[in-house]
Amino acid sequence: MAPIFIKTVLISESVDPRCKTILEENGIRVTEKQNMKKDELMAEIKDYDGLVVRSATKVTSDIINAANLKIIGRAGTGVDNVDVDAATKKGIIVMNTPSGNTISAAELTCALLMSLSRNVPQAAMSMKQGNWDRKKFMGAELYGKVLGIVGLGRIGKEVASRMQSFGMRTIGYDPITPPEVTASWGVEQMSLEQLWPQCDYITVHTPLMPSTVGLLNDETFAKCKKGVKVVNCARGGIIDEAALLRALESGQCGGAGLDVFVEEPPQNRSLVDHPNVISCPHLGASTKEAQARCGEDIALQIVDMVKGKKLVGAVSSTPLAIASFDFGTACKMSSVLCQQHHTGSMCEVRPFYTCKANKLV
């Protein structure tokens, strides 16, 4: 691919120091400015070719249109804080680090599943209050239970392999990953209608998009086993928060582990304060290892792009439109873009270009 010239990069959030080091070692001038308000970012961004963010910076169309960016790098997986369509229209490449936080997010999911089964946080808090109440925190074994995994991408796969070691039966749904592939790592695929009534536990690992907003709602909770327990370490809004509260109050849902919320931090604390909810302040990628990987990965991906070596993690259609490819590379990129757009499944598959007769159409 043709090199893309990047001379200056703004890092607007706390990213592992390796990110800045790698970029500077490759001749890119880096400025770090955190906690900027929208108008401050709009004024600042005009001076840079690239922007590196995590999840807190909201890269809206206003910010994109005020900039002369060539690249927006997300040091992490989800890109719902970036207006990808607006970036594409301006010819800006948007890329993420799809595998950087996979293990950390999977491990937190498993921790919440185990905590829900044995009431670990509630029992620990009770002990700190001077109590010794064994009967109150009666739990249940994970062994022999059914775990439904909605979204069988990188994180869903890692969750499955870990929870199988507890003797759980893993079933799942994914519109992209073939059933024969997931079967090879022990997950039986089925439709959501078939999945809901079988699960003792459900965990979601999908991006947040129109097709996944409120995926678990009043209607779907009604189809589940009474007392089903749910976990969301993906994105707030995939589980309808009002419907979840109603299900918890009625007993239809027996407990929830939530690392993400529609509003962060949540102003409405009805779920956070519920006795059957275990909540965390969006800790899925908050490990030293994940932050190091994401910071290093995004820097290396930008450097590879600048040197014209390869383009990894692209989630917009821009790369095929602005870069110079041979036919074979273009076909591969088209496939990669489609796969990476879903960053872990349950997505709109948008093949941006199709290869026909040695042409991109």
C-alpha positions as CSV (number, residue, x, y, z in Angstrom):
1,M,0.0,0.0,0.0
2,A,1.1,3.6,-0.5
3,P,2.6,5.4,2.5
4,I,0.4,7.9,4.4
5,F,2.3,10.8,5.9
6,I,1.7,11.4,9.6
7,K,3.9,14.0,11.2
8,T,1.9,15.0,14.3
9,V,-0.3,13.0,16.7
10,L,-2.5,14.1,19.6
11,I,-3.1,11.6,22.4
12,S,-6.2,12.9,24.3
13,E,-6.4,10.2,27.1
14,S,-4.2,8.2,29.3
15,V,-2.5,5.7,27.1
16,D,0.5,3.4,27.9
17,P,3.8,5.4,27.6
18,R,5.0,2.9,25.0
19,C,2.6,4.4,22.5
20,K,4.3,7.8,22.6
21,T,7.7,6.2,22.6
22,I,7.1,4.1,19.5
23,L,5.6,7.0,17.6
24,E,8.5,9.4,18.5
25,E,11.1,6.8,17.6
26,N,9.6,6.7,14.2
27,G,9.8,10.5,13.6
28,I,6.2,11.4,14.6
29,R,5.8,14.3,17.0
30,V,3.4,13.5,19.9
31,T,1.5,15.8,22.2
32,E,-0.4,14.5,25.2
33,K,-3.4,16.5,26.4
34,Q,-6.0,14.9,28.6
35,N,-9.4,15.8,29.9
36,M,-10.2,18.4,27.2
37,K,-13.7,19.6,26.8
38,K,-15.3,19.4,23.4
39,D,-14.6,23.0,22.4
40,E,-11.0,22.7,23.6
41,L,-10.5,19.5,21.5
42,M,-12.1,21.2,18.5
43,A,-9.7,24.1,18.8
44,E,-6.6,21.9,19.4
45,I,-7.2,19.1,16.8
46,K,-6.6,21.4,13.8
47,D,-2.9,21.2,14.3
48,Y,-2.6,17.4,14.1
49,D,-2.5,14.6,11.4
50,G,-3.5,11.9,13.9
51,L,-5.6,11.4,17.1
52,V,-5.3,8.6,19.6
53,V,-8.1,8.0,22.0
54,R,-9.5,5.4,24.4
55,S,-13.2,5.3,25.2
56,A,-13.8,8.6,27.0
57,T,-13.1,11.0,24.2
58,K,-16.2,11.4,22.0
59,V,-15.0,12.0,18.5
60,T,-18.1,13.5,17.0
61,S,-18.8,14.8,13.5
62,D,-18.2,18.3,14.8
63,I,-14.7,17.4,15.9
64,I,-14.0,15.5,12.8
65,N,-15.2,18.3,10.5
66,A,-13.0,20.8,12.5
67,A,-9.9,18.7,11.9
68,N,-7.5,17.9,9.1
69,L,-6.9,14.4,10.4
70,K,-5.6,11.4,8.4
71,I,-6.0,8.8,11.1
72,I,-8.0,8.2,14.3
73,G,-6.6,5.5,16.4
74,R,-8.7,3.8,19.1
75,A,-6.5,2.1,21.7
76,G,-9.0,-0.5,22.4
77,T,-11.8,-2.4,20.7
78,G,-15.1,-0.6,20.6
79,V,-15.4,2.5,18.3
80,D,-18.9,3.6,19.3
81,N,-17.3,6.8,20.7
82,V,-16.0,7.7,17.1
83,D,-18.3,8.8,14.3
84,V,-16.9,6.4,11.8
85,D,-19.3,7.5,9.0
86,A,-18.3,11.2,9.4
87,A,-14.6,10.1,9.4
88,T,-15.1,8.0,6.2
89,K,-16.7,10.9,4.4
90,K,-13.6,13.1,5.1
91,G,-11.2,10.3,4.0
92,I,-10.0,9.7,7.6
93,I,-8.8,6.2,8.5
94,V,-10.3,4.9,11.8
95,M,-8.5,1.9,13.3
96,N,-8.8,0.0,16.6
97,T,-6.7,-2.6,18.4
98,P,-9.1,-5.6,18.2
99,S,-7.1,-8.0,20.3
100,G,-5.5,-5.8,22.9
101,N,-8.0,-6.2,25.7
102,T,-9.5,-9.6,24.7
103,I,-8.0,-11.6,27.7
104,S,-8.7,-8.9,30.2
105,A,-12.4,-8.5,29.2
106,A,-12.9,-12.3,29.1
107,E,-11.4,-12.7,32.6
108,L,-13.6,-10.0,34.1
109,T,-16.6,-11.7,32.5
110,C,-15.7,-14.9,34.1
111,A,-15.1,-13.2,37.4
112,L,-18.6,-11.7,37.3
113,L,-20.1,-15.1,36.4
114,M,-18.4,-16.7,39.4
115,S,-19.3,-13.8,41.7
116,L,-23.0,-14.1,40.6
117,S,-23.0,-17.8,41.4
118,R,-21.5,-17.5,44.9
119,N,-22.4,-13.9,46.0
120,V,-18.8,-13.1,46.6
121,P,-18.9,-9.3,46.7
122,Q,-22.0,-9.2,48.9
123,A,-20.6,-11.7,51.3
124,A,-17.3,-9.8,51.5
125,M,-19.1,-6.6,52.2
126,S,-21.2,-8.3,54.9
127,M,-18.1,-9.5,56.6
128,K,-16.6,-6.0,56.6
129,Q,-19.8,-4.9,58.4
130,G,-19.1,-7.4,61.2
131,N,-21.6,-10.0,60.1
132,W,-21.3,-13.8,59.8
133,D,-24.3,-14.8,57.8
134,R,-23.7,-18.1,55.9
135,K,-27.3,-18.8,55.1
136,K,-28.0,-15.5,53.5
137,F,-25.4,-16.0,50.8
138,M,-26.3,-19.5,49.7
139,G,-25.0,-19.9,46.1
140,A,-25.1,-22.4,43.3
141,E,-22.5,-24.4,41.4
142,L,-21.5,-23.5,37.8
143,Y,-20.9,-27.1,37.1
144,G,-23.6,-28.5,34.7
145,K,-25.2,-25.1,34.1
146,V,-25.8,-23.7,30.6
147,L,-24.0,-20.5,29.6
148,G,-25.4,-18.6,26.6
149,I,-22.8,-16.5,24.8
150,V,-24.3,-13.8,22.5
151,G,-21.4,-12.8,20.2
152,L,-18.8,-15.4,19.5
153,G,-15.8,-13.2,18.5
154,R,-12.5,-13.1,20.2
155,I,-13.8,-12.4,23.7
156,G,-16.8,-14.7,23.4
157,K,-14.4,-17.5,22.5
158,E,-12.1,-16.9,25.4
159,V,-15.0,-16.8,27.8
160,A,-16.3,-20.1,26.5
161,S,-13.0,-21.9,26.9
162,R,-12.6,-20.7,30.5
163,M,-16.1,-21.5,31.6
164,Q,-16.0,-24.9,30.0
165,S,-13.3,-25.7,32.6
166,F,-15.9,-25.3,35.2
167,G,-18.0,-27.9,33.5
168,M,-20.5,-25.5,32.0
169,R,-22.3,-26.3,28.8
170,T,-21.7,-23.4,26.4
171,I,-24.2,-22.4,23.7
172,G,-24.2,-19.3,21.6
173,Y,-25.3,-17.1,18.8
174,D,-23.3,-15.2,16.2
175,P,-24.4,-14.0,12.7
176,I,-21.0,-14.2,11.2
177,T,-18.8,-17.0,12.8
178,P,-19.8,-20.3,11.2
179,P,-21.3,-22.9,13.5
180,E,-18.7,-25.5,12.5
181,V,-16.0,-23.0,13.7
182,T,-17.6,-22.5,17.1
183,A,-18.3,-26.2,17.4
184,S,-14.5,-26.8,17.2
185,W,-14.1,-24.8,20.4
186,G,-17.1,-26.3,22.2
187,V,-19.9,-23.9,21.5
188,E,-23.1,-25.1,19.9
189,Q,-24.7,-22.3,17.9
190,M,-28.4,-21.8,17.6
191,S,-30.9,-19.0,17.0
192,L,-31.6,-16.5,19.8
193,E,-35.2,-17.9,20.1
194,Q,-33.7,-21.3,20.8
195,L,-31.0,-19.9,23.1
196,W,-33.0,-17.8,25.6
197,P,-35.0,-20.5,27.3
198,Q,-32.1,-22.9,27.8
199,C,-29.7,-20.5,29.7
200,D,-28.9,-20.4,33.3
201,Y,-26.5,-17.6,32.6
202,I,-26.2,-15.2,29.6
203,T,-23.2,-13.0,28.7
204,V,-23.2,-10.6,25.8
205,H,-20.2,-9.7,23.7
206,T,-21.4,-7.6,20.8
207,P,-20.7,-4.0,19.6
208,L,-23.3,-1.4,20.4
209,M,-25.3,-0.6,17.2
210,P,-28.9,-0.3,16.2
211,S,-29.4,-4.0,15.8
212,T,-28.0,-4.8,19.4
213,V,-29.6,-1.9,21.4
214,G,-31.9,-3.5,23.9
215,L,-31.1,-7.0,22.8
216,L,-32.2,-8.2,26.2
217,N,-35.5,-6.5,26.9
218,D,-38.9,-7.3,28.5
219,E,-39.8,-9.6,25.7
220,T,-36.6,-11.6,25.7
221,F,-36.4,-11.8,29.5
222,A,-39.9,-13.3,29.4
223,K,-38.5,-16.1,27.2
224,C,-35.7,-16.9,29.6
225,K,-35.6,-19.3,32.5
226,K,-36.9,-17.8,35.7
227,G,-33.9,-16.6,37.7
228,V,-31.5,-16.4,34.8
229,K,-28.3,-14.4,35.5
230,V,-26.9,-12.0,33.0
231,V,-23.5,-10.3,32.5
232,N,-22.6,-7.3,30.3
233,C,-18.9,-6.4,29.9
234,A,-19.4,-5.2,26.4
235,R,-21.3,-1.9,26.0
236,G,-24.1,-0.3,28.0
237,G,-27.4,-0.4,26.2
238,I,-27.2,-4.0,24.9
239,I,-29.2,-5.0,27.9
240,D,-32.2,-2.6,28.3
241,E,-31.5,-1.2,31.8
242,A,-35.2,-0.5,32.6
243,A,-36.2,-4.0,31.5
244,L,-33.4,-5.5,33.6
245,L,-34.5,-3.7,36.7
246,R,-38.1,-4.9,36.2
247,A,-36.8,-8.5,35.6
248,L,-34.7,-8.3,38.8
249,E,-37.7,-6.9,40.8
250,S,-40.0,-9.7,39.6
251,G,-37.4,-12.4,40.1
252,Q,-37.4,-13.3,36.4
253,C,-33.7,-12.3,36.5
254,G,-31.8,-13.7,39.4
255,G,-28.8,-11.4,39.2
256,A,-26.7,-9.2,36.9
257,G,-23.0,-8.5,36.6
258,L,-22.6,-5.1,34.9
259,D,-19.3,-3.5,33.9
260,V,-20.9,-1.0,31.5
261,F,-23.9,1.4,31.5
262,V,-25.7,3.6,29.0
263,E,-24.6,6.6,31.0
264,E,-21.1,6.4,32.6
265,P,-20.9,7.1,35.4
266,P,-24.6,6.2,35.9
267,Q,-26.7,9.0,37.4
268,N,-29.6,6.7,38.0
269,R,-28.3,4.2,40.6
270,S,-31.3,1.9,40.7
271,L,-29.3,-1.0,39.2
272,V,-26.0,-0.2,41.0
273,D,-27.8,-0.2,44.3
274,H,-29.9,-3.3,43.7
275,P,-28.8,-6.2,46.1
276,N,-28.7,-8.7,43.2
277,V,-26.5,-6.6,41.0
278,I,-22.7,-6.7,41.0
279,S,-21.3,-3.6,39.2
280,C,-17.9,-2.3,38.2
281,P,-16.8,1.1,36.8
282,H,-16.0,-0.1,33.2
283,L,-13.0,-2.2,34.2
284,G,-13.0,-4.6,31.2
285,A,-9.7,-3.3,29.8
286,S,-8.3,-1.9,33.0
287,T,-5.4,-4.2,33.5
288,K,-1.7,-3.3,33.1
289,E,-1.3,-5.9,30.4
290,A,-4.3,-4.8,28.3
291,Q,-3.3,-1.1,28.4
292,A,0.3,-2.0,27.5
293,R,-0.9,-4.1,24.5
294,C,-3.4,-1.5,23.3
295,G,-1.0,1.4,23.6
296,E,1.7,-0.5,21.8
297,D,-0.6,-2.0,19.2
298,I,-2.1,1.3,18.1
299,A,1.4,2.9,17.8
300,L,2.8,0.0,15.7
301,Q,-0.3,0.0,13.5
302,I,0.1,3.7,12.8
303,V,3.8,3.3,12.1
304,D,3.2,0.4,9.7
305,M,0.6,2.5,7.9
306,V,3.0,5.4,7.6
307,K,5.7,3.2,6.2
308,G,3.3,1.6,3.7
309,K,3.8,-1.9,5.1
310,K,0.3,-3.0,6.1
311,L,-3.0,-1.7,7.4
312,V,-4.3,-3.5,10.6
313,G,-7.4,-2.8,12.6
314,A,-9.2,-0.5,10.0
315,V,-12.9,-0.2,10.7
316,S,-13.8,2.4,8.1
317,S,-14.0,2.0,4.3
318,T,-11.5,4.8,3.8
319,P,-8.4,2.6,3.4
320,L,-9.5,1.0,0.1
321,A,-10.6,4.3,-1.3
322,I,-7.4,6.3,-0.6
323,A,-4.6,3.7,-0.7
324,S,-3.0,2.1,-3.7
325,F,-3.4,-1.7,-3.7
326,D,-2.7,-4.5,-6.1
327,F,-5.7,-6.7,-6.7
328,G,-4.7,-9.4,-4.3
329,T,-4.2,-7.0,-1.4
330,A,-7.5,-5.3,-2.1
331,C,-9.4,-8.5,-2.0
332,K,-7.8,-9.4,1.3
333,M,-8.4,-5.9,2.7
334,S,-12.1,-6.1,1.7
335,S,-12.4,-9.3,3.7
336,V,-10.5,-8.0,6.7
337,L,-12.5,-4.8,6.9
338,C,-15.8,-6.8,6.9
339,Q,-14.5,-9.0,9.7
340,Q,-13.0,-6.3,11.8
341,H,-16.0,-4.0,11.5
342,H,-17.9,-6.3,13.8
343,T,-14.9,-6.5,16.3
344,G,-16.3,-9.5,17.9
345,S,-19.6,-10.3,16.1
346,M,-23.2,-9.3,16.1
347,C,-22.9,-6.6,13.5
348,E,-23.9,-5.2,10.2
349,V,-21.7,-6.8,7.7
350,R,-20.8,-4.1,5.2
351,P,-18.5,-5.3,2.5
352,F,-17.2,-2.0,1.3
353,Y,-15.9,-3.2,-2.0
354,T,-16.2,-6.3,-4.1
355,C,-13.5,-7.8,-6.3
356,K,-14.6,-8.7,-9.8
357,A,-12.5,-9.4,-12.9
358,N,-9.4,-7.9,-11.3
359,K,-11.3,-4.7,-10.4
360,L,-12.7,-3.1,-7.3
361,V,-16.3,-2.3,-7.7
